[in-house]
Amino acid sequence: MGFLKSLAVVAAISSVSFAVNTISEAFDSLGLTSFASAATALNDSSEGQALLSMVLSGGNYSILAPNNDAFSDASALTSDSTLLLDTLAYHILRGSFSPSNSSSLNLTSATSPNHTIGRSMLNDSTYVTLEGNASQVVAWTIENGAITFLNQATNVSVVNSTRINGTGLAVYVLNGILSIPPSMSSVLTNSTNTTSIAGLLNSTMIPSANGTNDTIGNILDAQRGITLFAPSNSAFSAVSSTLPVLEGNLTAFTTVLQNHIINGSTLYSSEIVNGSSMTSAAGEPLTFSTNSSGTYVTSGSTTARIISTDMLCMNGVVHVIDNVFLNTDSDMSAASSAYNSATSEATKLVSETGVISATATGASGSSTSSSSSSNGSKNGAAALSASAHYTTFLAVVVSFVVIGSVLA
C-alpha cells in the first residue's frame, strides 16, 4: 500500500508539473515570460504545488498577470520564495470576472466612485486575518477610461486580456505588481485624510488583554474582521468643541467610538445598498442611503457622507466619513446577537467566487452579500469584546480627540 501511495504522489506531482509547463508555455506565448518564470518557481515548494494544483484543477480563475516591465524592479520579490508565493496568490481571483454574454474578455468593473471587489487566493495568516479565515480581496474601478486597482502606491491598470485555451483561466495583463494590503494602523497612517485618528491609535499605550502595554492601533490590528468608519481630519476638527460635553462620562465615550465600528464582519462598498443596515459594536443600527450626491451612513441622529471607500487592510476595511457620530445610545443584547450571526456566516466567505455584491433583504433591510456562486449572508456585524482593555481603549481614543492632542 505504501508503494502504491508513493506512486500516486509521484503521479500527482508529475501531473501538476506537466500542467505548469503547459501553462508556462501559454504565458510565454503572451510575452509574459517573467510571470511564467515566477509561476514555474512555485512548483519547487509543497505550498506552491498546492496553489498550482487548485488553479489548474479545471475551475474558473482570473489571473492578474504583471507584464515583464512590472517585474523589472522586483528582485526583492523574486528572491523571496514565500513572498513570491503570497504575492502571486494575491494575483489570482476565484471565479470568472467577465460578463457571460460578452464575446470578448473584459474584466467586470464598476465605474468610479463605485468599486468592484473580488476574493483572491491569498490566505496566509502572515498577511491576512479576515473573519472566517477568508482570503484577502482585490478592489478595482474604471477611472479615466482605464481599469485601475485601488490602494496601490503607483498606478496599476489592465493593459490587455486573453483566455488560455482548454482551461478555465482568464488572464488580465497588468502594468504593475499589486501590493498586499497592510495593517489597519498602517493604512490610516499613510492616508493624508486620517492622520488624526492614526496618530492617537498608534501613539497611545494602554493595557492589552494579557496585561502588557500596547498601542491602541496594535490592539485593533489584532482583531479579525473589522469595518471602521473613520472620521476625516476635518470631521474631528468640526466637533472638537462639542465632544467636551461628554468628558468624564466613560460609558458615553466608549459608546461613541463603538458606533463607528463593525466588529467581526468586513463590509465592502459593493455590499452597501440603499436602505440596508448593519449593527455597530454598540448594538445600534448603521443605516445606509444613496442618492446622486453619494453614499451616506447614519448612526442615531447623525448622518455622514462616505468620502473614501475600500481602504483594504489585512484584517478588514476602512471607509472615511465626513462627520463624527455623537451617538451615545447602545444595545448590547443586539450587539451580541449580531456578532454571533456574523461569526456563523463568516465561514461561508471562504467559498466566495466572482464579484462580491449585496442585495437588500428582509424587513429590517439587513445587508446580504452574494457572489456568482455563493449565497453567504453578511448580517449586522458585531459587538466588540467586552473585556476591560477594550473599554479602556475606546475611552482613551475619544479622550484624546477631546483634548485635541492630534488635531493640530
N, C-alpha and C positions, 0 to 999 in steps of 0.2 A: 504493500500500500504506500509506503514511504517513497518507493521508486516511482510509482505512478503519480504521486503528488508532485514530485520533483519534475517529472516530465510535463505536468500541467503548468507548473510555474514557468518552466523554460518556454513552453509554447505560448503562454500569455505574454511574456516579455518579448518574444520574437514577433508576436502579432502586433504589439504596440510599436516595436522598433520599425517594422515594415510600414505601418500606417504613418509613423512620424516621418520616415524617409519620403513617403508619397506626398504628404502634406508639405514637407520642406521643399520638395521639388516644385510644388504648386506656388509656394511663396517666392521661390527663386525666379520662377517664370513671370511673376508680377513685379520683379525688380526689388522685392523686399528681402534682400539677401541677409542683412543684419538681423532682421526679425527671425528669419528662417534659422540662422545660426543660433540665436538665443533660445528658440523653441526646441531645437535639437539638443541643446545642452541640458534641458530639463530631464532628458531620458537617463541622465547619469545618477539620479537620486530616486529613492523609492517614492518620496513625496511628489517629485516631478512626474514620475511614471503614473502615479495615481491621478494627477490632474489631466495628463495627456490621455489616459485611458478613458476618463469620463467624457472629455471633449470629443474624442474620436469614437464614441460608442454608437453614434448614429443619430443622436438627438440634435435639436436645433440650438446652435450657439452663434453669437455675434462677436467677432473678433475685431478689436480696435487695434490695428497694427501700425505702430510708428514706422515711418519711412527711414531710409538709410541716413538721411541728414539728421533726423532726430537722434539716432544712435551715435552720431559722430562725437558728441561730447558726453557720452555715457559710460566712460571707462570704470567709474566707481560702481556703477550698477552691474555691468557685465562681469566684473571681477569678484562679486559677492554672490555666490550661488543661491543663498537663502533670500536675499533681497531681490534677486532676479526672478526667482520663482514667485514671490509675493507680488511683485510689480506686474509680471505677465498675467497672473491670476486676476489682477485688478483690471486688466485689459480684455477680459473675456466675460461677456454678458450671457446670462442664462436666457435662452429663448430667441424668438425671432423679433426683430425690431423694424421690419419693413412691411408696409401695407400689403396684405394678401392679394388685393385686387390691382396691384401695380405690376406692370411688365418689367419695369426697371428696378434696380436695387437702390432704394432711398431710405436712409435712416430716419425712422419716425421721429419728428421733432416738433415741439411746441415753439411758438414764436415769442420772443422776449416781450413783456416781462415774465411770461409763463415758461415753465421748465418741464423737461421730460426726465424721468428718473427710471433707471434700470439697475437690477441687482447683479453684481459681478460674482466671480468665483473666489474672491479673496475673503477668507475667514480665519486667517492666522491670528490668534489672540494677542500676538505682539502688536498688531496694528488695528484690530477690530474687536470691540467689546459691546456690540449691539445686543439688544434684548433677544432672548431665544437663540443665542449663538448664530444669529443671522449673518450672512455675508455683507460686506460693505457695498454701498451703492455708488453709481456714477450719475452725474447730473449734466445736462446739456440743453442748449436752446438755439434757435435761429436768431442771429443778430447781424444786421447789415448784410443780409442775404447769405450768410455762411453759418454752418452748423458749428457752434463753438462750445467747448466744455468749460464748466464753471470751476471756480476755486483753484485756478492754476496761476502760477506766478507769471507765465508768459502765455500768449495766445496759442491755444491748441485747437485746431479745426480739422474737419473731414475734408480731404482733398481728392479722394477717389473711392470707388467701391466696386466690389465684384463678388461673385459666388464661386466656390470651389466645386466643380462638377463632381457628382457622385457622392456628395456629402451634404450634411445639414448645416454647413458652415457658410456664414456670410462674413465678408471681410470689408471693413471700412478703414481706409488708409488715413493715418493722422500725420500732421506735420510736427508733432511733438510727443513726448512721453508724459503720460498722466501721473501726477503726484498723488500718493496715497494720503487721504485726509489725516491731519494730526489731531492732537488732543483738543478738547473744547477750550481749555485755557489758552492754548497757543492760537487757536482761531480768533478768539476775542482780542488777544494782544496784537495780532497782526492786521486787524481791521481798524482803519482810521476812525471809524464811527462808533467803536465800542471800547475805546481806551479807558473810559471812566469805570465801567463795570469790570474790565480786565484788571485795572490797577488794584482795585480793592479785593478782587478774588485771588490774585496772585501774590499779594504782599501781606495779607492778613493771616497771622498764625493763630490757630485755635486748637484745642484738644481734639484729637480724632477718636474714632470708636475704640481703638486699642490703648488709648491713654496717652499717646505721644502727641507732640505738637506737629501740626502740618498746616499748609496753606488751604484756604477755602477752595481755591482752584483745583488743587490736587484731590481734595475730598470729592468734589463734584466730578472730576475726571474718572474717579474710581467706580462710579455708578454705571449700570447697564441700561441703555435706552433712555436718553434724556432729550426732551424738547424744551429749549429755552427761548422765550420771547424776551429778547434783551433790549431794554430801552436804550436809545441812542444817547450820545453825549449831550445833545441839546435837550433831549427829553428829561434827563436828570436835572439839568440846569433850570428848566422851566418850573419844576416843582420843588426846588430847594427851599423855598420859603414856606411851603405847605407841609413838608414832612416833619418839621419840628413839633407839630401838633401831636404827633404820635410818640414823641420822645418819652422814654420811661415806661412805655407800655410794651412789654416783651411779647405778649400774645399778638398784639396788633402788628408789631414789627415783623414777627415771624410769618404771619398770615399774608401780609402784603407781598413778600417775595415768593411765598409758595404759590400765589395766584399768577405768577409769571412762568411757572414750571409745570410741565407734564413729565412725570417720572415713570419709567417702565415702558415707555412707548415713544418711538421716533415718528413724528408726523411731518412728512414732506409736503411741499407746497402743492404737489399734484394730487394730494389726498384731501385738500381743503376745498369744500364746495359750499356754495351759498346756502345758508340756513343750517349747516351742520354744527355740531358742538362736541366738545371734549370736556373731560373733568380735570381740573387743576389739582396740584398736590395738596391744596387746601380743601378740596372737595367741592369747589364752586364751578359752575359752567363757564367754559370759554366758548363763546358763540361767534361764528364766522359769518361774514356777509361780503358780497362783492357787488360792485357796480362799475360804471365806466371810468371812475377815478381810481380804482384799485381794490385791494382786499383788506378787510378790517376784522379785528378781533375785539370782542367786548368782554370785560370782566366787571361785574357789578354795574355801576353807573358810568364807567369809563370805557370809551372806545378808542382804539389806537389803529392807525394805518400801518400795515406791514410794508416797510420801505425797502427791505432787502431780505431775500429768502434763500433757503437751501445752502447755508454755510455749513458744509458737511464736516463732521467730527468723527473721531474713531468710536465714540460711544453715543452718537446722536446727531442732532442738528440744531442750528441757531437761526432764528428769524429775528431781524431787527425791527423794532417798532418805534413810533414817534411819540409815545406817551408812556407814562408810568401808571400802572393800575393801583390806585389807592383803595383797594378793596380789602376791608378787614373782616369780611364775613368768611365763615368756614363751616364745613360739614364733614367731619372726619369719618363718619359712617359711609357717606357717599364716596369719599376718597379711598377708603379701604376696599369697598366693593369694586370701584373702577380699577384699582391696582390688581386685584385678584383676577379680574376679567382680562386685563391686558397681559398679565403673566401667562394665563392659559392660552390666549390667542397667539402669543409671540412664537410659539413652536411652529406655527404654520408658515412663518416667514421664510424658513429655510428652503421651501419648495417653490417659492415665487419665481415665475418666469415672465418675460415680456414687460411691457410698460406698467409701472406701478401707478395706480389711479384710485379714485374713490367715487362712490355714489352716495347720495343722502338717503338714508332709510330710517324707518321706524318713526314712531310718534314724537320722539324727542329729538329727531334729526341727528342721531349719532352717526359718526363717520365710519363707513365700512370700506376697507381697502380691497382692491381687486387687481388682477393681472390677467394675462391671456390664458393662464392655466391654473390659477389659484384663487380661491374664494375666501381666504382667511380674513376675518374681520378685525378691525382695529378699534377697540372700544375706548371709552374715556380713560385717560391714562394715569391714574395712579396717585397714590399717597406717598409722599416722602417718608423715609424711615422715621419712626417716632423716637429714635434714640436721642440721647441728650446732646450729642455733638451736632446733630442737625438743627435742633432748636437754637443752640448757641450760634452756629454759623449763619443761620438766616437772620438772626437778630443783629449780629455784627455787621452784616452786609448793609442793612438799612441804616444802622447807626453811622456807618462811615459815610453814607450818602448825606445823611442829615448834617454832619459837621463839615461836609464839603472837602474832605481830605483829598479827593482825586478829581474834583470838578474843575480844577484850575486849567 
